[in-house]
Amino acid sequence: MRKIELLAPAKDAATGIVAVNCGADAVYIGAERFGARENAGNSIADIEKLAVYAHRYYARVCVTLNTILKDEELPDALRLANQLYDIGADGLIVQDTGLFELPLPPIPLIASTQMHNNSPEKVRFLEQVGFQRVVLARELTLEQIRQIRRQTAIELEVFIHGALCVSYSGRCYLSYAIGGRSGNRGQCAQPCRRKYQMCDSSGKAITDSCHLLSLKDLDRSAFLPDLLEAGVTAFKIEGRLKDTPYVANIVGFYRQALDTLLDGNSFSRSSSGKTHFNFKPNPHKTFNRGYTSYGLETKEASIASIHTPKSLGERIGVVIQMGKNHFILDQPQDLTSGDGLCFFDDDRQLCGTKVNAVRNHIIYPEKMESLKKWTEVFRNYDHRFVKQLTTEPARRLIDINMVIEEGDDGFKVTARDEDSNEVEVVLEAKKAIAQKPTEALETIRRQLTKLGNTPFSCDQVKIDFRKPYFLPVSLLNQLRRDVCDRLMEARETNRPRSQGQILKNNVPYPYPTLDFTENVLNEKARAFYRRHGATCKEPAAESGMDMEGRRVMTSRYCIKKELGLCGVSLTERGFTEPLYLVDEDGHLLILEFNCKDCGMAIYLGKRD
């Protein structure tokens, strides 16, 4: 039986706790430094707080240490790794191989997707040097994941939901090249969400200025059974900058979806407890740019959101009637005051407004500008839904059963949880025969199952008495508290823990010659690759490399295909290749199309 993990993002401890409550088997979070989201850092104390909470459910907390590091940063990175191990972190997500040359604590290591884990050869190498898990490249197909599984035994983690990088992860240098902010250093400025105009070699415009590199968001919920069959262990949700309502909703959605597939025979959950939701999860109700499976099994006609990088939310209908200060949609909706609406105007610019009031399906918005009959309308903020998610979206409870029986000098309660942890609590007390037996037994059951704010749930208590005894409520409450305290102690004592081990060997790296795209920024990383038979011909771009003329992005996304120009002769349309992208600041990006593999590369051109 394979244990399956639903892995959630957390920008802070509070968000991580909500993720656990909504059913996450594990959470990943950034520390104060060295995470690939510089603006999502957290103190050691906050990470420890999250770990303590998660561990009560046998959920794990992994910490991102996945930037590439300068030589002078390595001692601080090692110090941080030791601190995280000491507070009980369950894994480190890393990119820089220089860490393998340091005396790291025995904490499990996870190969970040920033390492571009895209082939059986690469994944097998990472397994052989001591990684416990790899986060696979997002652009892999289902069959490619199967091939990796057939040739390796390491745990495989895949992204199933959230924002998509248009470039291969860890191989994007566009932000650094045009603005000095490196994604591999946690500082990506997201130039892929900017506007670009595509031109031919003579400067003639082929498109208007729009968001030509902005992809839709990932949604692979329809492929969960296939990914399980392909050998995936961990299902990862992107979003360490996302707010709590987003995390609660998306984690809840995938928790429910996965639970229908985990039969307890072939697959089971990797953590404990059942989530009780106070809302109905719906991924269309929180931030999304439209969804794509990113070609996991079949190629899609469109995977980009070229008209806006902002959230569309859920489609709610088409305007069929207009008034001076109101409109009516083609289908009734549960809109309410405070909802946010958006739509595209005639120039394909995203416009937005708020709902002031709704009466008999007549919608009175804050403003009517650009809204016309037959306009398609989306709700990108559901006021009531968000309110549900910001109070108490869910509770997570661990099932236990209890037996109370009489002893020689009092009573004994035995409690056993769903993970087979068992404790006994003995209470010395005088045995008084109950004058009202039925009420006395009911009081025992009621007080022992009144578990309140504990993480436990008990539906029934077995009462094994020879005679009906009366126990005061105060004694029953003390018994219940002692049972819960001891059970929590037992759970922590018996909590599953994994140890990591770096394997110092000379297994050959599958690529003997390394250029700047291997992101080698420090001497320890160079030593690592030398030990594994690889020569570093170039340091990382972040060493100060002049990127003009260099490849700054490789992508499985193709602008030609997105625009319906695949196989079209641009020459016959009066355009000459190569084609370029030009941003609003005049940066010139040269496009190179790989029609054989249906992808493209981008090179930094000379700025005008």
N, C-alpha and C positions, 0 to 999 in steps of 0.2 A: 504494500500500500504506500503510495507516494503522498507525502505531505505537501499541500499546496498553499502558497503564501499570496495574500493580497497586500501589496505594498503601497502605502500612501505617503504623500508629501506633507511636510509641516514647515511653515515659515517660522513658527515659534512653538513653545511648549503647549500653550493653550490650544492651538490648532491641532497639534499632535494628539492631545488628549481627546479632542472631539473625534479625530480620525479613528482612534482606538475604540471609542464608544460606538461609533458607527460601523464597526466590524473589521477594521484593518488588522491583519495578522502581524504587520510590521510597519514601521514608520521610518522615513529617512529625513534627516534634518541637518542643517549646516551649523558648524561651530563658528567661533569668532573670526577665524581666518581660514584661508586656503580652500574654500568651497567655491564651486563653479557658479554660484549666485552670490556675488559679494554683498548684495543688499539683504541677504537672508541669513545673517549670522546670529548665533546665540551663545550665551555664556555657558560655562561648564555647569554652573548651578542649575540653570534651566534645563539643560539636557539631562542632568541627573534626575531632576523632578519628573521629567517625561519618562525616563527609563523606569523609575520606581513604579509609576502608574501603569505603564505598559506591561511590566513583568508580572503584575498580579493576574493578568490574563494569559501569561506565557507568550505575549506578543514581544517582538524584538524592536530594538532601536538601532538603526545604522546611521553613521555620521559621514557626511561628505568631506573628504580631504582630497578633492579631485581636480585641483589646479596643477599646472606644471610649476616647479619651484626653482628659485635661484639658489646658488650655492649657499649664500648667507642665510637663507630661510630654512635650510634643512634642520639645524638644531632646534628651532622653534617648532617645526612640524613634528619632530620626534618627541619633543616635550608634550605637545598637544596629544599625540597618539597615546602616550603613557597616561596622561590625565583621563582621557576618554575610556581607556581600558579600566582604570581604577574606579571610575564611577559606574561601571557596568554596561557600557556600550557593547552592543552585540556584533558590530562589524564596522569596518572602514571601507568606504567607497573611494578608490584611488585611481589616479591616472599616471603619476610620475613614477617610473621604474627606479629612480634613484632611491626611493624609500626602501627598496629591497636590499640595498647595501647598508642599511642602518640596523641597529639592534632593536627592532620593533618588539613590542610586547606580543604575547601569543593571542592576538585578536584576529578573527577571521577577516580576510581581505577579499574585496569584491572589485573586479575590474570594471571601472566606469565605462559607460558607452563612449566617453571621450577618447578611449583607446582605440576606437574603431574596430570593434570585434565582429568581423564580417566573414570569416572563413573558418573551415574546420582546422586548418593548419595553425591559424593564429590562436584559436580557442584552445586547441590541444596544447600548444606551448604554454599558455597561461595556466592551464591545469597542472602542467609538469613542473612549474616553478613555485607553486604553492597557493595560487588563488583558489578560493573555495567556490566562487561564483563569478560568472561573467554577465554583464549587461549587454545584450546583443544590439548590434546596429539596427536602427529603426527601419532602414530601407530593405532589410532582408525579406525575401518571400517565404511563404510557408514551407515550400520545398527546400529552400536553403537552410531553414531552421532544422528541418528533419535531417538533412545531411550532416549538420553539425552534431546533432544528437547521436546519430549513428556512429560517429567517429570519436566521441568524447563521453566522459562520465560526469563531468563537472555540472553543478547546478546552472541552469539557464534562466535568465531573467529577461523579460521582454516588456517594452512599453505597450500599453493597451489604450491609453487615453491621455489627451492633453495637447498642448501646443507642439508643433513640429518645427524642427530646424530644417531649412531648405537645403542646407549643406550636410554632407556626412559629418556627424558629430566629432568634434576634436580636430576636424580638418577644414575648419572655416577660419579664414584670416581676413575677411572683408572688413570687419569692425576695426581690427588692428591696423589694416593697411590704409584706411581712409581717415581714421581718427585717433589711432594709438591706443584704443581700448580693446584688449584681447579677451575673447571668449574663453581661451584656455587659461586665463588668469582671473576669471570670474567677473569680467568687466564688459561683457558684450553690450554694445549700444543698439543692437537689433536693426542694423541697416536693411535687413531683408523686409522690414515692415514699412520702409520708406517708399516714396513714389519714384518711378523711373519711366523714361520714355525710350522705346526701342527705335533705333535708327540704323540705316544701312551705312556702308563704308563712306559714302559721300555726304553723310549727315542728314539724309532725307528721312523724315519721321515715318515710321511704320505704324506706331500706335500713339494714342494720346498718353499723357502722363498719368500713370496709375500704379497700383501696388503689384508689380509684375513678379516679385519674388516672395510674396506673402502667401503661405499655404493655409489651407483649412486646418482644423484641429483633428487630431486622431481619435477614432472611435472604432475599436475592434471587438465590441461586445458580441457581435454576431459570430465571431470566430473563436470564442472561448473553447468550445468543444474541440475544434481543430488544433488549437494551440496545446491543449492538454494532451491530445493524442500525439502531437509532435514532440512531446517530452519537456515542455516548459514547466519549471518549478515555481517561479515567482512572476506575478502579474503586476506591473508597475504603472502607477498613475503619475503623470507629470504635473508639476505645479508648486514648487517651493516658494513662489511669490504670490500664490493665490490666497484669497481670504477664506475664513472659516466656513461660510455658507457653501462655497464652491466645494471645498473638501468634503464636508458632510454629505452633500448631495451625491457627488460622484462616487465616493467610497460606499455610500449606502446602495447606490445603483448596482455596482459591481459585486458587493457582498451578496445581495439577493440573487444576482445572476449566477454567481459561482456556486452558491449553496444548492441550486437545483442540479448541479453537475457532480457535486462531491458526495458520492454514494456511501462512503465509509468502507468500501471494499477496495476498489482500485485507487481512489483518491480520498484524502481527508484533509481537514483544516489543520494548519500548523499552530493554531492557538486555541484558547478556550473561551467558552461563554457564548451565549446567544444574544443577538442584538434585537431589541424591541424598539421599533421605529415609531416616532410621533409625526411622521410625514411620509408622503409617497415620493420616493426618488424619481427624478426626471432630468436626464442630462441636458435637455433642451432648455431648461429653465435657468441655467447658470451660464457663465461666460463660454461662448463658442463662436467660431467664425464659419459655422457650417462644418460638417463632418466628412471625413474620408477614412477608409481603411488603409490608405497609402499603398495600394497595390499588393496587399498581403497575398492574395490568391489570383486576382484578376486585375488587369489594368482598367483604370477608371477614366471616363471622358474628361473629368475636371477634378483636380486636386487642389487648386489654388483659390484664394479669395482676393482677386486682383482689384476689386473696387473698394474694399475697405479692410484694414487690419483689425477693426474693432468688432465687438461682439454683436451678433445679430439676435441671439436668443432664439425664441420659438416663433414659428410662423403662426399667425392667428387668423389670417383671412385677407380678403380683398375688399376694398371700399366699393360699395354699390350705390351709395346715396350720400350726397353732400348737402350740408346746410351752411349758414353763415358762420356758426360757431360749433358745429358738430358734424359727425359722420356716422354711417352705419356700415357694418361689415356683412359679408355674405353668409356668415354663420355666427350664432350667438357665442359669446365668450364670457368667462367669469372675471372680467376686468373690474378693477376697483380704483378708487382715488389713490394716487401715488405711484401707480404702475408707470413704467417707462416704455415708450413705443419708439420704433425707428422704421425708416423706409428710404428707398432710393428715389431721388428726384429725376427729372428728365435728363440730366447730365450725369446720371449714375453716381451722384454724390450722396453719401449717407446723411440723412436728416433725422432729427429726434425731437420728441416732445414728451410731456407728462400728461397723464389723465387727471383731469380735475374732478370729473363726476361721470357717472353712468346711470342712465334712467331708462328702463325698458329697452335695453340693448342699444340705446342711443349714446354715443361716446362724445363727451365734451372735453377736448384736449386743451392744454395750456396755450397752444398756438396752432394755426392751420396752414401756415406758409408752406408752399411746395406740395401740399397734399392735394391729390386729384382723384377723380373717379377712376376705378380699376387699379389703383395703387395697391401693391402687395405690402401688407403691414406685418411687422414682427414686434413681439414683446421682449425687450431685453432686460427688463427689471420687473419681477413679480413681487409686489409689495407684501402680500400675505404670505407667500412662500418663503421669502427671505426672513420674515418675522418668525416663522416656525423654526427656521434653521438657526436663529440666533438666540433662542431661549434654551430649550433642551431637546435637540433633535432626536436623541435616542438614548436608551440605557442598555448596558451590556451586563448580563447576569450569568454567573456560573452555577449550574445545577448541582445541588447537593441533596443527599437524603440523610435523615436522622432517625435514630432508634433511642428511645429512653427506656431504661429498665431499672428495676430495683436491685440494690445491692444489700450487703449485710448491714451496713450502717448508713444507708441513704440511697442515692440514685446515681446512675451513670448514663451519660449521653455519648453515643458513638455517631460521628458524622463522617461521611465519605463523599468526596466531590467527583465530578465527571472525569477527572484525570487519575482516579484511584488513590488520591491522597486520603488518608484516614487518621482521625484523631479521637481520643477519648477524654472526656471530662467527668470527674467524679465529684459529687457533692455530698458531703456528710450532712444529714438532716434527719430529724425525727419523722417517722412515718405516721401520718394522721389519716385515718379512714375518712373519705369524703362523705359528707352528709347528702350531697347532691352529686352523685357519680357522673351523670351525663354532662352536667355543667363543668365539673372539675376536669374531666378529660378534654372537653372542648377548649377550656382555658389553657391547658398544656399545649395543645396543638396550635392554638392561635398565637400564644406568646413565643413559642419556639420558631414559628415561621414568620414572625414579624421582623424581617431582616433589614428593613429600613434602607439606610444609605450604604450598606455593605455591598460588595460585588456578588453576593450569593442570592440564590433563589431556591426555596424549598417548598414544594407543593404539599407534601404529606410527611407526617411524623408517625412512625410506628411506636405504639405504646405497649410495652411488654411488662405488664404488672399482673401479679397474682390476685391483687385486690385493687379496687379503685381508691387511689390516694389523692389527698388534697395537697397541692403545692402552692405556696403564696406566689403572687405575681412577681414580687421582688426577687425571689429565688430563681424563678424561671427566666427572668430577664438577665440575671447574673450568669446562669447556665448558657444562655444564648450568646452573650458577649464573650464568654470564655471559649465557647466552641468556635466562634468566628475568628477570634484572635489566634487560637492555636492552628486553625486551618490555614490562615494566612501565613503563619510561620512555616507550616509544613509545605505549603506550596512554594515558598521561596527556597526552602532547603532542597526540595526535589525538582526545582525548575530546570528544564533542559538547557544546557550550556554547550556552546561549541568553542573549540580552541583552534586557532590558526597556527600554521607553521610554514615559514619560508623555506623552500628547498634549495639550498645552495648547490647548484649543479652547473654543468656546461652544456645542457640541452641546446642544440642549435636553434637560433631564432630563424623563422622561416624566410626572412628577407635579409640577405647578408649585407646589403648596402643601404644606408639610411640617408635620406635627404631631410630637409627642414620639416616635412610633414610628419615626421615621427616625434616632433616636439621635445627634443632633447635639449634641456636648458641648463643642466648642471653636470659637474664632473662625475658625480655618483651614478647618474643615468648613463653617461658614456661608459663608465666602468662596467655597469650591468650588461650592456650590449656587447662590449668586448669579451666579457666572460662567456657570452653565448654566441661568439663567433661572428658578430656583426660589426661593420665599420661605419662610424658616423661621419659622413662626408660634409654635412652641413649642420650647424646648430639650429635650434628653434627660431622661428621668425621673430619671436619676442626678444631675441638677443640683440635686436636693433637692425635687422636685415632690411635693406631697401626692397620693397615689394613690387616696385614698378616692373611690369612684364611678367610677374610671377602668377602662378595659379593661386587664386585666393578662395576658391570654392569649387567643390565637385558635388554634383547633385544627381539624383535619379529623376528629378523633376526636369521637364523640358518646356521652355516657353513656347517653342514652335508647336508642340503638341497641344498645349493648353489653349493656344489661340487658333487652333484648327489649321495650322500651316504645315503640318507634317506631310511630307511628300509633295508639297506645292512648289512649283518653280517660281521663286521670287524674281528671277531674272525676267520672266515673261510679264511680271507685274511691275517691272521698272525699277527693281531694287538690286543692289549689288552687295554680295557678301565679302568680308565678314560683317556680322551684325554687332551692334553695340547697345549697351544700356547707358543712359546718362541720368544722373540724379539731379536734384534741385540745386546742388552746390557745384555742379559741373564735373563731378568725378566720372571718369570714362571706364566702363567695364566691357571687355571684349568677350563675346560669346563663342564658345566652341561646342558644336553639337556632336554627340556620339550616338548616331542613329542605330548602330548595331545593338547597343545595350539600352537604347532609349533613355538617354540622360544628357547631361551637358556639364561643361566646365566654364568657369569665369576667370579671366585674367585681368589684372589691374593695368589699365592703359595710362598713357601720359595725359595729365590733366591740361585742358586748354587754358 
